[in-house]
Amino acid sequence: MNPLLKSKRIGFIGSGNMAQAMIKGMLESQLTVADHLFVSNRTPGKLMKMSENYKVNVCQTNEELVEKCDIIILAVKPQDLIAAIEPIAQIFLDKQVVISLAAGITMQTLEKHLPQCRVVRLMPNTPAIIGRGTLGFFMNEPDEGLETLIEDLFSPLGSVMKLQDEDQFEAFMIACSSGTGFVFELMTYWQEWIEEHGFDPEVAKAMTVETFLGAAELAYKSPDVGLEELQARVASKKGVTASGLESMRELEIERALRVSFEKAALRNKEMARLLK
């Protein structure tokens, strides 16, 4: 067990898929034990399932959880977060660690409601559910001990990256968290085209997944080779791949993707204004 986490009691306000993935990862990696994990949720049925599946402690109220825990992870939907913490803000202790998973809730807003706490914004993406996530975080004040704790706490879910500020956090969220959805959009087009050429949906999906997975794995296992070089190794001059790539560039696929990224970023800023 990690010595930094050995005595820490960790609470989750909210018990959705990401909270469950984090609890599962923490227990399977033996970073902590079920007796040190606490969960609260508005739905009693979910609490019962959490207790049955993971043997964690359940709290009937958020107040009870905050009073019992050293680290509180806010795992509720962005539109529900302020309503969850505002009535109990005064019971958070000085320097208590609060980790927010919510998109659109800025560090400034979190500090306004919880000025006494050490606040961390953390953004996972859905592959964290299978331990292949990319997670980015930044803190409201420099703290090497807390930084190490965050990295150790969430490393079972995938790669953990420290970010410098709100701008980097937004870019990370769009590229890695929302980006997972963008990749699935592309994969859908792949599968549909393959199906149009006589393949069954299951086979078409397998072909699509293996193509994306293989390309990603090749890039992952070639850390000293740039993506453009890896692409060049596929596309011989005047060949089939080169012809397709030329068409993609003429159709300005890059511009379409950039516009999509910026549109998502604008929505994040809009949410930040609405959820102060």
Rosetta blueprint (number, residue, H / E / L):
1 M L
2 N L
3 P L
4 L L
5 L L
6 K L
7 S L
8 K L
9 R L
10 I E
11 G E
12 F E
13 I E
14 G L
15 S L
16 G L
17 N H
18 M H
19 A H
20 Q H
21 A H
22 M H
23 I H
24 K H
25 G H
26 M H
27 L H
28 E H
29 S L
30 Q L
31 L L
32 T L
33 V L
34 A H
35 D H
36 H H
37 L E
38 F E
39 V E
40 S E
41 N L
42 R L
43 T L
44 P H
45 G H
46 K H
47 L H
48 M H
49 K H
50 M H
51 S H
52 E H
53 N H
54 Y H
55 K L
56 V L
57 N E
58 V E
59 C E
60 Q L
61 T L
62 N H
63 E H
64 E H
65 L H
66 V H
67 E H
68 K H
69 C L
70 D L
71 I E
72 I E
73 I E
74 L E
75 A L
76 V L
77 K L
78 P H
79 Q H
80 D H
81 L H
82 I H
83 A H
84 A H
85 I H
86 E H
87 P H
88 I H
89 A H
90 Q H
91 I H
92 F L
93 L L
94 D L
95 K L
96 Q L
97 V E
98 V E
99 I E
100 S E
101 L L
102 A L
103 A L
104 G L
105 I L
106 T L
107 M H
108 Q H
109 T H
110 L H
111 E H
112 K H
113 H H
114 L L
115 P L
116 Q L
117 C L
118 R E
119 V E
120 V E
121 R E
122 L E
123 M E
124 P L
125 N L
126 T H
127 P H
128 A H
129 I H
130 I H
131 G L
132 R L
133 G E
134 T E
135 L E
136 G E
137 F E
138 F E
139 M E
140 N L
141 E L
142 P L
143 D L
144 E H
145 G H
146 L H
147 E H
148 T H
149 L H
150 I H
151 E H
152 D H
153 L H
154 F H
155 S H
156 P H
157 L H
158 G E
159 S E
160 V E
161 M E
162 K E
163 L L
164 Q L
165 D L
166 E H
167 D H
168 Q H
169 F H
170 E H
171 A H
172 F H
173 M H
174 I H
175 A H
176 C H
177 S H
178 S H
179 G H
180 T H
181 G H
182 F H
183 V H
184 F H
185 E H
186 L H
187 M H
188 T H
189 Y H
190 W H
191 Q H
192 E H
193 W H
194 I H
195 E H
196 E L
197 H L
198 G L
199 F L
200 D L
201 P H
202 E H
203 V H
204 A H
205 K H
206 A H
207 M H
208 T H
209 V H
210 E H
211 T H
212 F H
213 L H
214 G H
215 A H
216 A H
217 E H
218 L H
219 A H
220 Y H
221 K L
222 S L
223 P L
224 D L
225 V L
226 G L
227 L H
228 E H
229 E H
230 L H
231 Q H
232 A H
233 R L
234 V L
235 A L
236 S L
237 K L
238 K L
239 G L
240 V H
241 T H
242 A H
243 S H
244 G H
245 L H
246 E H
247 S H
248 M H
249 R H
250 E H
251 L L
252 E L
253 I H
254 E H
255 R H
256 A H
257 L H
258 R H
259 V H
260 S H
261 F H
262 E H
263 K H
264 A H
265 A H
266 L H
267 R H
268 N H
269 K H
270 E H
271 M H
272 A H
273 R H
274 L H
275 L L
276 K L
